Amino acid sequence: MALPIQLAGHDYRYAAEQALMAFLPSFGGEGDLLVSSYGGGCAQAALRYGGKDYEGRAELSAPLPEEGLLRKRALQKLVKESILRACASAVWET
């Protein structure tokens, strides 16, 4: 069963799917994921997994690049990091 992914403020679905496959490879239950990215250099993931809610947040330590490929890579990294933190909370709790 695929985990439904909702995106807000970005279109980095591929990055979100990659992160989920890497961090929760044995997902087999009901759940969903909302990944929000904000223009100020932060992203937040809200994961419902195993009937519980988990959150992960990631922020850049340096200013967000103005435009282009560097900006896209930085935002994708934030999306992945926020998912990692939400997944880590879920895995460490179980």
BASELUM-560475 format. One record per residue: residue number from 1; x, y, z of N, C-alpha, C in turn. Coordinates in nm, 4 decimals. Atoms other than C-alpha are relative to their C-alpha. Example, Ala and Ser with C-alpha at 12.3 -4.5 7.8 and 13.67 -1.06 7.14 Angstrom:
<r nr="1" n_c1="0.0890" n_c2="-0.1190" n_c3="0.0000" ca_c1="1.2300" ca_c2="-0.4500" ca_c3="0.7800" c_c1="0.0900" c_c2="0.1200" c_c3="0.0000"/>
<r nr="2" n_c1="-0.0820" n_c2="-0.1190" n_c3="-0.0060" ca_c1="1.3670" ca_c2="-0.1060" ca_c3="0.7140" c_c1="-0.0770" c_c2="0.1090" c_c3="0.0730"/>
***
This chain:
<r nr="1" n_c1="0.0848" n_c2="-0.1177" n_c3="0.0000" ca_c1="0.0000" ca_c2="0.0000" ca_c3="0.0000" c_c1="0.0892" c_c2="0.1237" c_c3="0.0000"/>
<r nr="2" n_c1="-0.0780" n_c2="-0.1236" n_c3="0.0071" ca_c1="0.1378" ca_c2="0.3408" ca_c3="-0.0934" c_c1="-0.0509" c_c2="0.0997" c_c3="0.1036"/>
<r nr="3" n_c1="0.0336" n_c2="-0.1028" n_c3="-0.0982" ca_c1="0.1444" ca_c2="0.6142" ca_c3="0.1649" c_c1="-0.0406" c_c2="0.1269" c_c3="-0.0737"/>
<r nr="4" n_c1="0.0400" n_c2="-0.1254" n_c3="0.0661" ca_c1="-0.0565" ca_c2="0.9177" ca_c3="0.0501" c_c1="0.0899" c_c2="0.1160" c_c3="0.0435"/>
<r nr="5" n_c1="-0.0868" n_c2="-0.1133" n_c3="-0.0279" ca_c1="0.1666" ca_c2="1.2232" ca_c3="0.0257" c_c1="-0.0692" c_c2="0.1276" c_c3="-0.0466"/>
<r nr="6" n_c1="0.0538" n_c2="-0.1311" n_c3="0.0352" ca_c1="0.0341" ca_c2="1.5793" ca_c3="0.0339" c_c1="0.1145" c_c2="0.1005" c_c3="0.0077"/>
<r nr="7" n_c1="-0.1051" n_c2="-0.1010" n_c3="0.0040" ca_c1="0.2591" ca_c2="1.8696" ca_c3="-0.0581" c_c1="-0.0631" c_c2="0.1382" c_c3="0.0139"/>
<r nr="8" n_c1="0.0476" n_c2="-0.1375" n_c3="-0.0165" ca_c1="0.2153" ca_c2="2.2328" ca_c3="0.0446" c_c1="0.1194" c_c2="0.0943" c_c3="-0.0128"/>
<r nr="9" n_c1="-0.1046" n_c2="-0.1004" n_c3="0.0161" ca_c1="0.4299" ca_c2="2.5215" ca_c3="-0.0759" c_c1="0.1170" c_c2="-0.0434" c_c3="-0.0860"/>
<r nr="10" n_c1="-0.1086" n_c2="0.0479" n_c3="0.0858" ca_c1="0.6483" ca_c2="2.3105" ca_c3="-0.3076" c_c1="-0.0535" c_c2="-0.1122" c_c3="-0.0880"/>
<r nr="11" n_c1="0.0398" n_c2="0.1103" n_c3="0.0867" ca_c1="0.6364" ca_c2="2.0404" ca_c3="-0.5760" c_c1="0.1081" c_c2="-0.1084" c_c3="-0.0037"/>
<r nr="12" n_c1="-0.1100" n_c2="0.0966" n_c3="-0.0072" ca_c1="0.9151" ca_c2="1.8082" ca_c3="-0.4592" c_c1="-0.0500" c_c2="-0.1386" c_c3="0.0400"/>
<r nr="13" n_c1="0.0575" n_c2="0.1314" n_c3="-0.0281" ca_c1="0.7096" ca_c2="1.4868" ca_c3="-0.4662" c_c1="0.1058" c_c2="-0.1098" c_c3="-0.0107"/>
<r nr="14" n_c1="-0.1018" n_c2="0.1031" n_c3="0.0181" ca_c1="1.0024" ca_c2="1.2804" ca_c3="-0.5961" c_c1="0.0941" c_c2="-0.0056" c_c3="0.1209"/>
<r nr="15" n_c1="-0.0873" n_c2="-0.0038" n_c3="-0.1177" ca_c1="1.2245" ca_c2="1.3941" ca_c3="-0.3078" c_c1="-0.0717" c_c2="-0.0593" c_c3="0.1212"/>
<r nr="16" n_c1="0.0770" n_c2="0.0535" n_c3="-0.1125" ca_c1="0.9473" ca_c2="1.3122" ca_c3="-0.0591" c_c1="-0.0142" c_c2="-0.1519" c_c3="-0.0117"/>
<r nr="17" n_c1="0.0138" n_c2="0.1444" n_c3="0.0198" ca_c1="0.8918" ca_c2="0.9669" ca_c3="-0.2116" c_c1="0.1319" c_c2="-0.0717" c_c3="0.0253"/>
<r nr="18" n_c1="-0.1319" n_c2="0.0595" n_c3="-0.0243" ca_c1="1.2661" ca_c2="0.8933" ca_c3="-0.2082" c_c1="0.0281" c_c2="-0.0103" c_c3="0.1494"/>
<r nr="19" n_c1="-0.0261" n_c2="-0.0024" n_c3="-0.1433" ca_c1="1.2923" ca_c2="0.9931" ca_c3="0.1554" c_c1="-0.0842" c_c2="-0.1050" c_c3="0.0717"/>
<r nr="20" n_c1="0.0857" n_c2="0.0998" n_c3="-0.0639" ca_c1="0.9962" ca_c2="0.7768" ca_c3="0.2556" c_c1="0.0484" c_c2="-0.1412" c_c3="-0.0262"/>
<r nr="21" n_c1="-0.0500" n_c2="0.1348" n_c3="0.0311" ca_c1="1.1331" ca_c2="0.4718" ca_c3="0.0760" c_c1="0.1279" c_c2="-0.0307" c_c3="0.0758"/>
<r nr="22" n_c1="-0.1257" n_c2="0.0202" n_c3="-0.0712" ca_c1="1.4689" ca_c2="0.5200" ca_c3="0.2441" c_c1="-0.0209" c_c2="-0.0118" c_c3="0.1507"/>
<r nr="23" n_c1="0.0124" n_c2="-0.0087" n_c3="-0.1449" ca_c1="1.3476" ca_c2="0.5996" ca_c3="0.5960" c_c1="-0.1057" c_c2="-0.0930" c_c3="0.0578"/>
<r nr="24" n_c1="0.1036" n_c2="0.0941" n_c3="-0.0447" ca_c1="1.0359" ca_c2="0.3762" ca_c3="0.6200" c_c1="-0.0214" c_c2="-0.1060" c_c3="-0.1081"/>
<r nr="25" n_c1="0.0123" n_c2="0.0963" n_c3="0.1102" ca_c1="1.1031" ca_c2="0.0921" ca_c3="0.3743" c_c1="-0.1044" c_c2="-0.1080" c_c3="0.0242"/>
<r nr="26" n_c1="0.0934" n_c2="0.1090" n_c3="-0.0285" ca_c1="0.8738" ca_c2="-0.1546" ca_c3="0.5511" c_c1="-0.1384" c_c2="0.0513" c_c3="0.0361"/>
<r nr="27" n_c1="0.1308" n_c2="-0.0556" n_c3="-0.0312" ca_c1="0.5691" ca_c2="0.0703" ca_c3="0.5696" c_c1="-0.1071" c_c2="-0.0954" c_c3="-0.0500"/>
<r nr="28" n_c1="0.1051" n_c2="0.0918" n_c3="0.0393" ca_c1="0.2661" ca_c2="-0.1541" ca_c3="0.5691" c_c1="-0.1333" c_c2="0.0352" c_c3="0.0610"/>
<r nr="29" n_c1="0.1239" n_c2="-0.0351" n_c3="-0.0672" ca_c1="0.0000" ca_c2="0.0241" ca_c3="0.7692" c_c1="-0.0665" c_c2="0.1218" c_c3="-0.0604"/>
<r nr="30" n_c1="0.0709" n_c2="-0.1201" n_c3="0.0428" ca_c1="-0.2426" ca_c2="0.3075" ca_c3="0.7296" c_c1="0.0792" c_c2="0.1226" c_c3="0.0434"/>
<r nr="31" n_c1="-0.0685" n_c2="-0.1228" n_c3="-0.0383" ca_c1="-0.1034" ca_c2="0.6555" ca_c3="0.7329" c_c1="-0.0020" c_c2="0.0995" c_c3="-0.1135"/>
<r nr="32" n_c1="-0.0163" n_c2="-0.1007" n_c3="0.1031" ca_c1="-0.0325" ca_c2="0.9709" ca_c3="0.5414" c_c1="0.1097" c_c2="0.0964" c_c3="0.0408"/>
<r nr="33" n_c1="-0.1104" n_c2="-0.0924" n_c3="-0.0215" ca_c1="0.2278" ca_c2="1.2421" ca_c3="0.5091" c_c1="-0.0351" c_c2="0.1336" c_c3="-0.0638"/>
<r nr="34" n_c1="0.0134" n_c2="-0.1363" n_c3="0.0514" ca_c1="0.1982" ca_c2="1.6190" ca_c3="0.4689" c_c1="0.1354" c_c2="0.0663" c_c3="0.0154"/>
<r nr="35" n_c1="-0.1293" n_c2="-0.0675" n_c3="-0.0024" ca_c1="0.5194" ca_c2="1.7999" ca_c3="0.3766" c_c1="-0.0193" c_c2="0.1431" c_c3="-0.0461"/>
<r nr="36" n_c1="0.0139" n_c2="-0.1422" n_c3="0.0302" ca_c1="0.5168" ca_c2="2.1803" ca_c3="0.3868" c_c1="0.1374" c_c2="0.0627" c_c3="-0.0085"/>
<r nr="37" n_c1="-0.1243" n_c2="-0.0728" n_c3="0.0162" ca_c1="0.7980" ca_c2="2.3994" ca_c3="0.2619" c_c1="-0.0326" c_c2="0.1485" c_c3="-0.0016"/>
<r nr="38" n_c1="0.0239" n_c2="-0.1431" n_c3="-0.0105" ca_c1="0.8228" ca_c2="2.7668" ca_c3="0.3407" c_c1="0.1142" c_c2="0.0752" c_c3="-0.0662"/>
<r nr="39" n_c1="-0.0993" n_c2="-0.0775" n_c3="0.0727" ca_c1="1.0065" ca_c2="3.0313" ca_c3="0.1416" c_c1="0.1170" c_c2="0.0479" c_c3="0.0828"/>
<r nr="40" n_c1="-0.1052" n_c2="-0.0500" n_c3="-0.0861" ca_c1="1.2143" ca_c2="3.1332" ca_c3="0.4413" c_c1="0.1088" c_c2="-0.0999" c_c3="0.0331"/>
<r nr="41" n_c1="-0.1058" n_c2="0.0972" n_c3="-0.0226" ca_c1="1.4286" ca_c2="2.8202" ca_c3="0.4324" c_c1="-0.0308" c_c2="-0.1015" c_c3="0.1081"/>
<r nr="42" n_c1="0.0335" n_c2="0.1064" n_c3="-0.0942" ca_c1="1.2387" ca_c2="2.5685" ca_c3="0.6434" c_c1="-0.1088" c_c2="-0.0883" c_c3="-0.0603"/>
<r nr="43" n_c1="0.1014" n_c2="0.0954" n_c3="0.0441" ca_c1="1.0219" ca_c2="2.2624" ca_c3="0.5894" c_c1="-0.0480" c_c2="-0.0769" c_c3="0.1210"/>
<r nr="44" n_c1="0.0581" n_c2="0.0760" n_c3="-0.1103" ca_c1="0.7919" ca_c2="2.0640" ca_c3="0.8138" c_c1="-0.0747" c_c2="-0.1199" c_c3="-0.0577"/>
<r nr="45" n_c1="0.0696" n_c2="0.1215" n_c3="0.0407" ca_c1="0.6660" ca_c2="1.7066" ca_c3="0.7783" c_c1="-0.0906" c_c2="-0.0442" c_c3="0.1139"/>
<r nr="46" n_c1="0.0948" n_c2="0.0551" n_c3="-0.0962" ca_c1="0.3568" ca_c2="1.5776" ca_c3="0.9554" c_c1="-0.0344" c_c2="-0.1402" c_c3="-0.0485"/>
<r nr="47" n_c1="0.0153" n_c2="0.1397" n_c3="0.0373" ca_c1="0.3456" ca_c2="1.1975" ca_c3="0.9470" c_c1="-0.0995" c_c2="-0.0675" c_c3="0.0930"/>
<r nr="48" n_c1="0.0893" n_c2="0.0857" n_c3="-0.0775" ca_c1="0.0578" ca_c2="0.9763" ca_c3="1.0608" c_c1="0.0416" c_c2="-0.1423" c_c3="-0.0342"/>
<r nr="49" n_c1="-0.0576" n_c2="0.1332" n_c3="0.0199" ca_c1="0.2032" ca_c2="0.6285" ca_c3="1.1079" c_c1="-0.0378" c_c2="-0.0865" c_c3="0.1189"/>
<r nr="50" n_c1="0.0375" n_c2="0.0894" n_c3="-0.1093" ca_c1="0.0697" ca_c2="0.3394" ca_c3="1.3113" c_c1="-0.1042" c_c2="0.0604" c_c3="0.0926"/>
<r nr="51" n_c1="0.1040" n_c2="-0.0624" n_c3="-0.0809" ca_c1="-0.2242" ca_c2="0.5492" ca_c3="1.4320" c_c1="0.0468" c_c2="0.1156" c_c3="0.0867"/>
<r nr="52" n_c1="-0.0545" n_c2="-0.1109" n_c3="-0.0786" ca_c1="0.0032" ca_c2="0.8167" ca_c3="1.5835" c_c1="0.0530" c_c2="0.1083" c_c3="-0.0920"/>
<r nr="53" n_c1="-0.0494" n_c2="-0.1144" n_c3="0.0760" ca_c1="0.1172" ca_c2="1.1597" ca_c3="1.4699" c_c1="0.1430" c_c2="0.0335" c_c3="0.0397"/>
<r nr="54" n_c1="-0.1400" n_c2="-0.0376" n_c3="-0.0208" ca_c1="0.4820" ca_c2="1.2593" ca_c3="1.4315" c_c1="0.0304" c_c2="0.1213" c_c3="-0.0860"/>
<r nr="55" n_c1="-0.0397" n_c2="-0.1182" n_c3="0.0755" ca_c1="0.6414" ca_c2="1.5835" ca_c3="1.3186" c_c1="0.1509" c_c2="0.0080" c_c3="-0.0116"/>
<r nr="56" n_c1="-0.1410" n_c2="-0.0260" n_c3="0.0211" ca_c1="0.9773" ca_c2="1.6742" ca_c3="1.1768" c_c1="0.0149" c_c2="0.1369" c_c3="-0.0630"/>
<r nr="57" n_c1="-0.0231" n_c2="-0.1354" n_c3="0.0519" ca_c1="1.1157" ca_c2="2.0185" ca_c3="1.1040" c_c1="0.1476" c_c2="0.0143" c_c3="-0.0344"/>
<r nr="58" n_c1="-0.1375" n_c2="-0.0257" n_c3="0.0425" ca_c1="1.4267" ca_c2="2.1258" ca_c3="0.9169" c_c1="0.0122" c_c2="0.1457" c_c3="-0.0424"/>
<r nr="59" n_c1="-0.0276" n_c2="-0.1386" n_c3="0.0370" ca_c1="1.5785" ca_c2="2.4704" ca_c3="0.8742" c_c1="0.1414" c_c2="0.0104" c_c3="-0.0553"/>
<r nr="60" n_c1="-0.1338" n_c2="-0.0255" n_c3="0.0527" ca_c1="1.8718" ca_c2="2.5994" ca_c3="0.6746" c_c1="0.0808" c_c2="0.0789" c_c3="0.1022"/>
<r nr="61" n_c1="-0.0870" n_c2="-0.0758" n_c3="-0.0903" ca_c1="2.1670" ca_c2="2.7234" ca_c3="0.8748" c_c1="0.0599" c_c2="0.1221" c_c3="-0.0705"/>
<r nr="62" n_c1="-0.0500" n_c2="-0.1129" n_c3="0.0793" ca_c1="2.2671" ca_c2="2.9616" ca_c3="0.5929" c_c1="-0.1178" c_c2="0.0596" c_c3="-0.0769"/>
<r nr="63" n_c1="0.1085" n_c2="-0.0592" n_c3="0.0787" ca_c1="2.0568" ca_c2="3.1996" ca_c3="0.3846" c_c1="-0.0362" c_c2="-0.0875" c_c3="-0.1209"/>
<r nr="64" n_c1="0.0476" n_c2="0.0747" n_c3="0.1156" ca_c1="1.8456" ca_c2="3.0342" ca_c3="0.1145" c_c1="0.0486" c_c2="0.0681" c_c3="-0.1267"/>
<r nr="65" n_c1="-0.0431" n_c2="-0.0618" n_c3="0.1261" ca_c1="1.9988" ca_c2="3.0882" ca_c3="-0.2312" c_c1="-0.1170" c_c2="0.0677" c_c3="-0.0704"/>
<r nr="66" n_c1="0.1042" n_c2="-0.0813" n_c3="0.0620" ca_c1="1.8049" ca_c2="3.3431" ca_c3="-0.4350" c_c1="-0.0810" c_c2="-0.0751" c_c3="-0.1054"/>
<r nr="67" n_c1="0.0727" n_c2="0.0675" n_c3="0.1077" ca_c1="1.7180" ca_c2="3.1265" ca_c3="-0.7365" c_c1="0.0873" c_c2="-0.1087" c_c3="-0.0596"/>
<r nr="68" n_c1="-0.0749" n_c2="0.0982" n_c3="0.0759" ca_c1="1.8228" ca_c2="2.8478" ca_c3="-0.9660" c_c1="0.0142" c_c2="-0.1342" c_c3="0.0679"/>
<r nr="69" n_c1="-0.0214" n_c2="0.1371" n_c3="-0.0436" ca_c1="1.9541" ca_c2="2.4996" ca_c3="-0.9061" c_c1="0.0379" c_c2="-0.0094" c_c3="0.1475"/>
<r nr="70" n_c1="-0.0396" n_c2="0.0038" n_c3="-0.1412" ca_c1="2.1141" ca_c2="2.5789" ca_c3="-0.5691" c_c1="-0.1202" c_c2="0.0166" c_c3="0.0921"/>
<r nr="71" n_c1="0.1219" n_c2="-0.0191" n_c3="-0.0801" ca_c1="1.7794" ca_c2="2.6997" ca_c3="-0.4354" c_c1="-0.0838" c_c2="-0.1280" c_c3="0.0010"/>
<r nr="72" n_c1="0.0784" n_c2="0.1235" n_c3="0.0084" ca_c1="1.5989" ca_c2="2.3869" ca_c3="-0.5603" c_c1="0.0632" c_c2="-0.1112" c_c3="0.0831"/>
<r nr="73" n_c1="-0.0685" n_c2="0.1042" n_c3="-0.0783" ca_c1="1.8606" ca_c2="2.1582" ca_c3="-0.4066" c_c1="-0.0138" c_c2="0.0249" c_c3="0.1494"/>
<r nr="74" n_c1="0.0138" n_c2="-0.0323" n_c3="-0.1424" ca_c1="1.8439" ca_c2="2.3398" ca_c3="-0.0740" c_c1="-0.1415" c_c2="-0.0326" c_c3="0.0496"/>
<r nr="75" n_c1="0.1379" n_c2="0.0285" n_c3="-0.0395" ca_c1="1.4637" ca_c2="2.3112" ca_c3="-0.0649" c_c1="-0.0279" c_c2="-0.1498" c_c3="0.0014"/>
<r nr="76" n_c1="0.0170" n_c2="0.1451" n_c3="0.0007" ca_c1="1.4735" ca_c2="1.9431" ca_c3="-0.1596" c_c1="0.0656" c_c2="-0.0625" c_c3="0.1227"/>
<r nr="77" n_c1="-0.0683" n_c2="0.0505" n_c3="-0.1195" ca_c1="1.7232" ca_c2="1.8810" ca_c3="0.1190" c_c1="-0.0845" c_c2="0.0254" c_c3="0.1245"/>
<r nr="78" n_c1="0.0866" n_c2="-0.0299" n_c3="-0.1143" ca_c1="1.4906" ca_c2="2.0525" ca_c3="0.3662" c_c1="-0.1191" c_c2="-0.0957" c_c3="0.0058"/>
<r nr="79" n_c1="0.1129" n_c2="0.0935" n_c3="0.0053" ca_c1="1.1989" ca_c2="1.8372" ca_c3="0.2518" c_c1="0.0437" c_c2="-0.1369" c_c3="0.0520"/>
<r nr="80" n_c1="-0.0493" n_c2="0.1313" n_c3="-0.0425" ca_c1="1.4050" ca_c2="1.5192" ca_c3="0.2969" c_c1="0.0352" c_c2="-0.0020" c_c3="0.1483"/>
<r nr="81" n_c1="-0.0369" n_c2="-0.0051" n_c3="-0.1416" ca_c1="1.5421" ca_c2="1.6265" ca_c3="0.6362" c_c1="-0.1219" c_c2="0.0028" c_c3="0.0910"/>
<r nr="82" n_c1="0.1200" n_c2="-0.0055" n_c3="-0.0832" ca_c1="1.1972" ca_c2="1.7082" ca_c3="0.7707" c_c1="-0.0672" c_c2="-0.1371" c_c3="0.0053"/>
<r nr="83" n_c1="0.0564" n_c2="0.1352" n_c3="0.0019" ca_c1="1.0720" ca_c2="1.3642" ca_c3="0.6616" c_c1="0.0847" c_c2="-0.0936" c_c3="0.0845"/>
<r nr="84" n_c1="-0.0893" n_c2="0.0824" n_c3="-0.0826" ca_c1="1.3777" ca_c2="1.1995" ca_c3="0.8179" c_c1="-0.0310" c_c2="0.0181" c_c3="0.1480"/>
<r nr="85" n_c1="0.0256" n_c2="-0.0257" n_c3="-0.1421" ca_c1="1.3052" ca_c2="1.3650" ca_c3="1.1509" c_c1="-0.1350" c_c2="-0.0537" c_c3="0.0445"/>
<r nr="86" n_c1="0.1316" n_c2="0.0557" n_c3="-0.0339" ca_c1="0.9378" ca_c2="1.2664" ca_c3="1.1455" c_c1="0.0079" c_c2="-0.1536" c_c3="0.0044"/>
<r nr="87" n_c1="-0.0137" n_c2="0.1456" n_c3="0.0028" ca_c1="1.0261" ca_c2="0.9069" ca_c3="1.0496" c_c1="0.0832" c_c2="-0.0510" c_c3="0.1164"/>
<r nr="88" n_c1="-0.0842" n_c2="0.0400" n_c3="-0.1125" ca_c1="1.2985" ca_c2="0.8884" ca_c3="1.3128" c_c1="-0.0800" c_c2="-0.0014" c_c3="0.1289"/>
<r nr="89" n_c1="0.0845" n_c2="-0.0026" n_c3="-0.1193" ca_c1="1.0475" ca_c2="0.9880" ca_c3="1.5800" c_c1="-0.0914" c_c2="-0.1217" c_c3="0.0038"/>
<r nr="90" n_c1="0.0890" n_c2="0.1149" n_c3="0.0070" ca_c1="0.8125" ca_c2="0.7140" ca_c3="1.4613" c_c1="0.0737" c_c2="-0.1292" c_c3="0.0289"/>
<r nr="91" n_c1="-0.0761" n_c2="0.1236" n_c3="-0.0165" ca_c1="1.0806" ca_c2="0.4459" ca_c3="1.4480" c_c1="0.0556" c_c2="-0.0121" c_c3="0.1414"/>
<r nr="92" n_c1="-0.0588" n_c2="0.0058" n_c3="-0.1339" ca_c1="1.2469" ca_c2="0.5352" ca_c3="1.7804" c_c1="-0.1045" c_c2="-0.0261" c_c3="0.1071"/>
<r nr="93" n_c1="0.1053" n_c2="0.0205" n_c3="-0.1001" ca_c1="0.9134" ca_c2="0.5305" ca_c3="1.9607" c_c1="-0.0444" c_c2="-0.1448" c_c3="0.0056"/>
<r nr="94" n_c1="0.0494" n_c2="0.1381" n_c3="0.0037" ca_c1="0.8247" ca_c2="0.1785" ca_c3="1.8473" c_c1="0.0992" c_c2="-0.0981" c_c3="0.0558"/>
***
